[in-house]
């Protein structure tokens, strides 16, 4: 993963959490679970 890709991914995750917090959608727990799944999947392919 290049630095540019990781920065875009971090910005996308931060934007999703920000929208969730602003609009109080209640997706925080869902997003955190999916983020941990993504991290585990990426570490498997490393």
The first five atom37 places (N, CA, C, CB, O) and aatype in JSON, in Angstrom:
{
  "aatype": [20, 20, 20, 20, 20, 20, 20, 20, 20, 20, 20, 20, 20, 20, 20, 20, 20, 20, 20, 20, 20, 20, 20, 20, 20, 20, 20, 20, 20, 20, 20, 20, 20, 20, 20, 20, 20, 20, 20, 20, 20, 20, 20, 20, 20, 20],
  "atom_mask": [
    [1, 1, 1, 1, 1],
    [1, 1, 1, 1, 1],
    [1, 1, 1, 1, 1],
    [1, 1, 1, 1, 1],
    [1, 1, 1, 1, 1],
    [1, 1, 1, 1, 1],
    [1, 1, 1, 1, 1],
    [1, 1, 1, 1, 1],
    [1, 1, 1, 1, 1],
    [1, 1, 1, 1, 1],
    [1, 1, 1, 1, 1],
    [1, 1, 1, 1, 1],
    [1, 1, 1, 1, 1],
    [1, 1, 1, 1, 1],
    [1, 1, 1, 1, 1],
    [1, 1, 1, 1, 1],
    [1, 1, 1, 1, 1],
    [1, 1, 1, 1, 1],
    [1, 1, 1, 1, 1],
    [1, 1, 1, 1, 1],
    [1, 1, 1, 1, 1],
    [1, 1, 1, 1, 1],
    [1, 1, 1, 1, 1],
    [1, 1, 1, 1, 1],
    [1, 1, 1, 1, 1],
    [1, 1, 1, 1, 1],
    [1, 1, 1, 1, 1],
    [1, 1, 1, 1, 1],
    [1, 1, 1, 1, 1],
    [1, 1, 1, 1, 1],
    [1, 1, 1, 1, 1],
    [1, 1, 1, 1, 1],
    [1, 1, 1, 1, 1],
    [1, 1, 1, 1, 1],
    [1, 1, 1, 1, 1],
    [1, 1, 1, 1, 1],
    [1, 1, 1, 1, 1],
    [1, 1, 1, 1, 1],
    [1, 1, 1, 1, 1],
    [1, 1, 1, 1, 1],
    [1, 1, 1, 1, 1],
    [1, 1, 1, 1, 1],
    [1, 1, 1, 1, 1],
    [1, 1, 1, 1, 1],
    [1, 1, 1, 1, 1],
    [1, 1, 1, 1, 1]
  ],
  "atom_positions": [
    [[0.85, -1.16, 0.0], [0.0, 0.0, 0.0], [0.9, 1.23, 0.0], [-0.97, 0.0, 1.22], [1.81, 1.35, 0.82]],
    [[0.63, 2.12, -0.91], [1.45, 3.33, -0.98], [0.96, 4.36, 0.04], [1.41, 3.92, -2.41], [-0.12, 4.22, 0.62]],
    [[1.76, 5.38, 0.23], [1.38, 6.43, 1.18], [0.11, 7.14, 0.72], [2.51, 7.44, 1.34], [-0.74, 7.49, 1.54]],
    [[-0.01, 7.36, -0.57], [-1.19, 8.06, -1.09], [-2.45, 7.24, -0.83], [-1.04, 8.33, -2.59], [-3.48, 7.78, -0.42]],
    [[-2.37, 5.94, -1.06], [-3.52, 5.07, -0.82], [-3.9, 5.05, 0.64], [-3.24, 3.66, -1.32], [-5.08, 5.11, 0.98]],
    [[-2.92, 4.95, 1.51], [-3.21, 4.91, 2.94], [-3.8, 6.22, 3.43], [-1.95, 4.57, 3.73], [-4.66, 6.22, 4.31]],
    [[-3.35, 7.33, 2.89], [-3.92, 8.62, 3.28], [-5.36, 8.76, 2.8], [-3.07, 9.77, 2.7], [-6.21, 9.27, 3.54]],
    [[-5.66, 8.3, 1.59], [-7.04, 8.33, 1.1], [-7.94, 7.43, 1.93], [-7.1, 7.9, -0.38], [-9.07, 7.8, 2.24]],
    [[-7.45, 6.27, 2.3], [-8.22, 5.35, 3.13], [-8.48, 5.95, 4.51], [-7.48, 4.01, 3.26], [-9.59, 5.85, 5.03]],
    [[-7.47, 6.56, 5.09], [-7.64, 7.21, 6.4], [-8.63, 8.37, 6.32], [-6.28, 7.72, 6.93], [-9.45, 8.55, 7.21]],
    [[-8.56, 9.14, 5.23], [-9.49, 10.26, 5.05], [-10.92, 9.75, 4.87], [-9.08, 11.11, 3.85], [-11.86, 10.34, 5.39]],
    [[-11.08, 8.67, 4.14], [-12.41, 8.09, 3.93], [-13.0, 7.58, 5.23], [-12.34, 6.95, 2.92], [-14.18, 7.79, 5.5]],
    [[-12.19, 6.91, 6.04], [-12.65, 6.41, 7.33], [-12.99, 7.56, 8.27], [-11.58, 5.51, 7.98], [-14.02, 7.52, 8.96]],
    [[-12.14, 8.59, 8.3], [-12.41, 9.75, 9.15], [-13.68, 10.46, 8.72], [-11.22, 10.72, 9.12], [-14.45, 10.92, 9.56]],
    [[-13.91, 10.57, 7.41], [-15.13, 11.22, 6.92], [-16.36, 10.41, 7.3], [-15.06, 11.39, 5.39], [-17.38, 10.98, 7.68]],
    [[-16.28, 9.09, 7.2], [-17.41, 8.24, 7.56], [-17.74, 8.35, 9.05], [-17.12, 6.78, 7.2], [-18.91, 8.43, 9.42]],
    [[-16.72, 8.36, 9.87], [-16.95, 8.51, 11.32], [-17.48, 9.91, 11.63], [-15.65, 8.24, 12.11], [-18.35, 10.07, 12.48]],
    [[-16.95, 10.93, 10.95], [-17.43, 12.29, 11.15], [-18.89, 12.46, 10.78], [-16.6, 13.25, 10.35], [-19.65, 13.09, 11.51]],
    [[-19.29, 11.89, 9.66], [-20.7, 11.96, 9.25], [-21.57, 11.23, 10.26], [-20.91, 11.35, 7.84], [-22.66, 11.69, 10.6]],
    [[-21.09, 10.09, 10.76], [-21.84, 9.34, 11.75], [-22.02, 10.14, 13.03], [-21.13, 8.01, 12.05], [-23.1, 10.15, 13.62]],
    [[-20.97, 10.82, 13.46], [-21.06, 11.61, 14.7], [-21.93, 12.85, 14.52], [-19.67, 12.02, 15.16], [-22.68, 13.22, 15.42]],
    [[-21.83, 13.49, 13.36], [-22.61, 14.71, 13.13], [-24.1, 14.41, 13.04], [-22.14, 15.4, 11.84], [-24.91, 15.1, 13.65]],
    [[-24.45, 13.38, 12.29], [-25.85, 13.07, 12.07], [-26.4, 12.04, 13.05], [-26.04, 12.58, 10.68], [-27.58, 11.68, 12.97]],
    [[-25.57, 11.57, 13.96], [-25.96, 10.61, 15.0], [-26.69, 9.41, 14.4], [-26.84, 11.29, 16.06], [-27.82, 9.09, 14.8]],
    [[-26.04, 8.77, 13.45], [-26.66, 7.65, 12.75], [-26.55, 6.33, 13.5], [-26.04, 7.5, 11.39], [-27.28, 5.39, 13.21]],
    [[-25.64, 6.26, 14.46], [-25.49, 5.04, 15.25], [-24.72, 3.95, 14.54], [-26.82, 4.52, 15.63], [-24.84, 2.78, 14.91]],
    [[-23.94, 4.3, 13.55], [-23.18, 3.31, 12.81], [-21.76, 3.16, 13.34], [-23.14, 3.67, 11.35], [-20.96, 2.43, 12.75]],
    [[-21.42, 3.83, 14.42], [-20.04, 3.81, 14.92], [-19.56, 2.41, 15.23], [-19.92, 4.67, 16.16], [-18.46, 2.02, 14.84]],
    [[-20.38, 1.64, 15.92], [-19.98, 0.29, 16.29], [-19.83, -0.57, 15.03], [-20.99, -0.34, 17.26], [-18.9, -1.36, 14.92]],
    [[-20.77, -0.41, 14.09], [-20.69, -1.14, 12.83], [-19.41, -0.79, 12.08], [-21.91, -0.85, 11.95], [-18.73, -1.67, 11.56]],
    [[-19.09, 0.5, 12.02], [-17.89, 0.94, 11.31], [-16.62, 0.43, 11.98], [-17.85, 2.44, 11.22], [-15.67, 0.04, 11.29]],
    [[-16.59, 0.43, 13.29], [-15.41, -0.06, 14.0], [-15.22, -1.55, 13.77], [-15.52, 0.23, 15.51], [-14.1, -2.01, 13.57]],
    [[-16.32, -2.3, 13.78], [-16.21, -3.74, 13.52], [-15.71, -4.0, 12.1], [-17.56, -4.43, 13.73], [-14.86, -4.86, 11.9]],
    [[-16.24, -3.27, 11.13], [-15.8, -3.46, 9.75], [-14.35, -3.01, 9.57], [-16.72, -2.68, 8.79], [-13.61, -3.6, 8.79]],
    [[-13.95, -1.97, 10.28], [-12.57, -1.51, 10.21], [-11.62, -2.57, 10.76], [-12.4, -0.19, 10.97], [-10.56, -2.81, 10.18]],
    [[-11.98, -3.2, 11.86], [-11.12, -4.25, 12.4], [-11.07, -5.44, 11.46], [-11.61, -4.69, 13.78], [-10.02, -6.07, 11.31]],
    [[-12.19, -5.77, 10.81], [-12.18, -6.84, 9.81], [-11.26, -6.48, 8.65], [-13.6, -7.11, 9.29], [-10.52, -7.33, 8.15]],
    [[-11.3, -5.23, 8.21], [-10.44, -4.78, 7.12], [-8.97, -4.86, 7.51], [-10.8, -3.34, 6.72], [-8.14, -5.29, 6.71]],
    [[-8.64, -4.47, 8.73], [-7.26, -4.52, 9.2], [-6.77, -5.96, 9.26], [-7.13, -3.85, 10.58], [-5.64, -6.25, 8.86]],
    [[-7.61, -6.86, 9.75], [-7.22, -8.27, 9.8], [-7.04, -8.83, 8.39], [-8.26, -9.09, 10.57], [-6.11, -9.6, 8.15]],
    [[-7.91, -8.46, 7.46], [-7.81, -8.94, 6.09], [-6.54, -8.42, 5.43], [-9.04, -8.51, 5.28], [-5.85, -9.16, 4.73]],
    [[-6.23, -7.15, 5.66], [-5.0, -6.57, 5.08], [-3.76, -7.2, 5.69], [-4.97, -5.04, 5.28], [-2.78, -7.43, 4.98]],
    [[-3.79, -7.48, 6.98], [-2.61, -8.09, 7.61], [-2.42, -9.52, 7.12], [-2.75, -8.07, 9.13], [-1.29, -10.01, 7.09]],
    [[-3.49, -10.19, 6.73], [-3.38, -11.54, 6.17], [-2.65, -11.49, 4.82], [-4.79, -12.18, 6.0], [-1.82, -12.35, 4.54]],
    [[-2.95, -10.5, 4.01], [-2.34, -10.4, 2.68], [-0.94, -9.79, 2.72], [-3.23, -9.59, 1.78], [-0.26, -9.76, 1.69]],
    [[-0.53, -9.33, 3.84], [0.81, -8.76, 3.97], [1.78, -9.84, 3.91], [0.98, -7.95, 5.25], [2.99, -9.6, 4.0]]
  ]
}
